[in-house]
Amino acid sequence: MSAPDRRALLDPAHGKLSIRRQRALLGVARFGVYRPRQPANDNDLATMRLLENHLSLITDRTHGTQVLRHFTADIAGNSRVSR
């Protein structure tokens, strides 16, 4: 059974089992219950699309790390990416 299906089985109004116990029995993570999922904003979606396009062109394993570092430096600035 998938995680969304198990989450749908949780019943906050259940008289005998607390949400904590229901989560334990169903194997549902705590963050999936108490906080509603936030939809991705347009900036995040655009960044993910750019990363996907960039990384799909990579054929060498080590080249991906270098490309990703330069790509994020262009977006965030060099001070946040340097190590």
Protein Blocks (a to p, Z undefined) as FASTA:
>chain_A
ZZklmmmmpcfkbmkbcfklmmmmnopafklmmpccddddfklmmmmmmmmmmmmmpmbf
klmmmmmmmmmmmmnopklmpZZ
